[in-house]
Amino acid sequence: MIDNKYVLGLCVVGFYCSMVFSENDILWDFGVVIRSSNIQNYHNDAIHQHPTNQEVFQPKINAVITDPFVPPVKSTLSSQLSDPSVIILPEKIMKLISEKNISQISKEAIKYYFKKNYRYVIELLHQRDLDMLSEQHRSDLEYLLADAFYHTGEHKKALVQVLSLLKQNKSDRLYLLLSMIYESLGNNNTANEHYLKLIDQFPNSDYIISAKIKSRILGQH
């Protein structure tokens, strides 16, 4: 068995030989020759075979920064179009109004009422001569006009319209609408009075349940 001191001595001699006989970065290490040129070539090959992410992904990005300022453009539309009270009616409605075709106007008004387009209803029926229509038909259209005023927030116009209709003929729907108008105007006592009139005078009305509920609520305040 080889003495440990003898083996250690061989290792020291080998290392000393590597240091002494190395030339131009050629290292001798127990019979293995490592040249610096080989190391460089290996490094180059490794780069070509396994390129780094930095070398593979080098996209050229040309950033384009737009100017966030948008210059104002003078509107060619009339300033009146920004007024919500100004209604641009369809061409066919304008034609009906110009022709004063009351029969067609009433049909269009009813159609737009059920579509809840109350502004069109007002434009079609307000200050329109409905005398040529039957009394019932005229009364129905005038009620639609009053209800359209109410739904568009023109409560005072709605009030005048309903009070005028009540002088001609009392009905449960007019009392109900009148009560809602007074309620919207903040006059709850008067609103409750008309709810009670509806309940008293029209006990079989389709609106009786709604009137009782509203009257009970207003009576608690």
C-alpha positions in Angstrom: 0.0 0.0 0.0 1.4 3.3 -1.0 2.3 5.6 1.8 0.1 8.7 2.1 3.1 11.0 2.4 4.3 9.6 -1.0 1.0 10.3 -2.7 0.9 13.8 -1.2 4.4 14.4 -2.5 3.3 13.4 -6.1 0.4 15.9 -5.9 2.7 18.7 -4.9 5.2 17.9 -7.7 2.4 17.7 -10.2 1.1 21.1 -9.2 4.6 22.6 -9.3 5.1 21.2 -12.8 1.9 22.8 -14.0 3.1 26.1 -12.7 6.6 25.8 -14.2 5.8 24.4 -17.6 2.7 26.6 -18.3 3.3 28.8 -21.3 0.9 31.1 -23.1 -1.9 30.1 -20.6 -1.4 26.4 -21.3 -2.0 24.6 -18.1 -0.6 21.1 -17.3 -2.7 19.3 -14.8 -2.0 15.6 -14.4 -1.8 15.0 -18.1 -4.7 17.1 -19.1 -3.9 20.1 -21.3 -6.2 23.1 -21.2 -5.5 25.9 -23.7 -6.9 29.4 -23.4 -7.9 29.3 -27.1 -10.0 26.2 -26.4 -11.7 27.9 -23.6 -12.5 30.9 -25.8 -13.8 28.7 -28.6 -15.9 26.7 -26.2 -17.4 29.9 -24.9 -18.2 31.1 -28.4 -19.8 27.8 -29.3 -21.9 27.9 -26.1 -23.1 31.4 -27.0 -24.2 30.2 -30.5 -25.8 27.0 -29.2 -27.5 28.6 -26.1 -27.8 32.3 -26.7 -28.9 34.4 -23.8 -32.3 36.1 -23.7 -30.6 39.5 -24.0 -29.0 38.5 -27.4 -32.1 36.8 -28.7 -34.7 39.3 -27.9 -33.5 42.7 -28.9 -36.5 44.3 -30.7 -36.1 47.7 -32.0 -39.0 49.8 -30.5 -39.7 53.1 -32.1 -41.9 54.8 -29.5 -44.4 57.2 -31.0 -45.9 59.6 -28.4 -48.9 61.4 -29.6 -49.8 64.9 -28.5 -52.6 64.5 -25.9 -53.9 68.0 -26.7 -57.0 68.0 -28.9 -57.7 71.4 -30.3 -61.2 72.7 -29.9 -63.4 72.7 -33.0 -66.2 75.2 -33.4 -69.5 73.4 -33.6 -71.5 73.9 -36.7 -74.8 73.0 -34.9 -77.0 75.5 -33.4 -76.5 76.2 -29.7 -80.2 75.5 -29.3 -79.5 71.8 -29.8 -77.9 71.6 -26.3 -81.2 72.8 -24.8 -83.1 69.6 -23.7 -86.4 71.5 -24.2 -85.7 71.7 -27.9 -87.1 68.6 -29.7 -86.0 67.6 -33.2 -89.1 65.8 -34.5 -88.9 63.1 -37.2 -89.6 64.4 -40.7 -92.9 62.5 -41.0 -94.2 64.1 -37.8 -93.2 67.6 -39.0 -95.1 66.8 -42.2 -98.2 65.8 -40.3 -98.1 68.9 -38.2 -97.7 71.1 -41.3 -100.5 69.4 -43.0 -102.6 69.6 -39.9 -103.7 66.0 -40.3 -105.4 65.6 -36.9 -106.3 62.0 -37.4 -102.8 60.9 -38.2 -101.4 63.2 -35.5 -103.6 61.6 -32.8 -102.5 58.1 -34.0 -98.8 59.1 -33.8 -99.4 60.7 -30.4 -100.9 57.5 -29.0 -98.1 55.4 -30.4 -95.4 57.6 -28.9 -97.3 57.8 -25.6 -97.1 54.0 -25.2 -93.5 54.1 -26.1 -93.1 56.6 -23.3 -91.7 59.2 -25.6 -93.6 62.0 -23.8 -91.8 64.9 -25.5 -93.1 63.8 -28.9 -96.6 63.5 -27.5 -96.4 67.1 -26.2 -95.1 68.4 -29.5 -97.8 66.6 -31.4 -100.8 67.6 -29.2 -100.0 70.9 -27.5 -102.1 73.8 -28.8 -103.5 71.5 -31.4 -107.2 72.0 -32.6 -108.9 68.7 -31.7 -112.5 69.9 -32.2 -113.0 67.8 -35.3 -112.5 64.6 -33.2 -115.2 62.9 -31.2 -115.7 64.0 -27.6 -114.3 60.8 -26.2 -111.3 60.8 -28.5 -110.5 64.4 -27.8 -110.8 63.8 -24.0 -108.4 60.8 -24.3 -105.8 62.9 -26.2 -106.1 65.7 -23.7 -105.5 63.3 -20.9 -102.4 61.9 -22.6 -101.1 65.5 -23.0 -101.6 66.2 -19.3 -99.9 62.9 -18.4 -97.0 63.7 -20.8 -96.6 67.1 -19.0 -96.5 65.3 -15.7 -93.8 62.8 -16.8 -91.6 65.4 -18.3 -91.6 67.4 -15.0 -93.8 70.2 -16.3 -96.2 69.9 -13.3 -97.8 73.3 -13.5 -98.8 72.8 -17.1 -100.1 69.3 -16.2 -102.1 70.9 -13.3 -103.8 73.4 -15.6 -104.6 70.7 -18.1 -106.1 68.4 -15.6 -108.2 71.1 -13.8 -109.6 72.1 -17.2 -110.6 68.5 -18.0 -112.2 68.0 -14.6 -114.6 70.9 -15.3 -115.8 69.0 -18.3 -116.0 65.5 -16.9 -114.8 63.9 -13.7 -113.1 60.6 -13.9 -111.0 58.4 -11.6 -107.9 58.7 -13.8 -108.0 62.5 -13.7 -108.3 62.4 -9.9 -105.4 60.0 -9.7 -103.2 62.2 -12.0 -104.2 65.3 -10.1 -103.2 63.8 -6.8 -99.8 62.8 -8.2 -99.3 66.3 -9.6 -100.1 67.9 -6.2 -97.8 65.4 -4.5 -95.0 66.2 -6.9 -95.5 69.9 -6.2 -95.1 69.2 -2.5 -98.8 69.8 -1.6 -99.4 66.5 0.1 -102.6 67.6 1.9 -104.3 68.6 -1.3 -103.0 65.4 -3.0 -104.5 63.3 -0.2 -107.9 65.1 -0.5 -108.1 64.0 -4.2 -107.0 60.5 -3.4 -109.9 60.4 -0.9 -112.3 61.8 -3.6 -111.2 59.0 -5.9 -111.9 56.4 -3.2 -115.3 57.9 -2.3 -116.6 58.6 -5.8 -115.1 55.6 -7.7 -115.1 52.6 -5.3 -114.9 50.2 -8.2 -112.0 52.0 -9.9 -109.0 50.1 -11.1 -106.9 52.7 -9.2 -108.7 52.2 -5.9 -105.9 50.1 -4.3 -103.2 52.5 -5.4 -105.3 55.5 -4.1 -105.8 53.8 -0.7 -102.1 53.0 -0.3 -101.1 56.6 -1.2 -103.7 58.1 1.0 -102.6 56.0 4.0 -98.9 57.0 3.4 -99.7 60.7 3.1 -102.0 60.5 6.2 -99.1 59.4 8.3 -97.1 62.5 7.6 
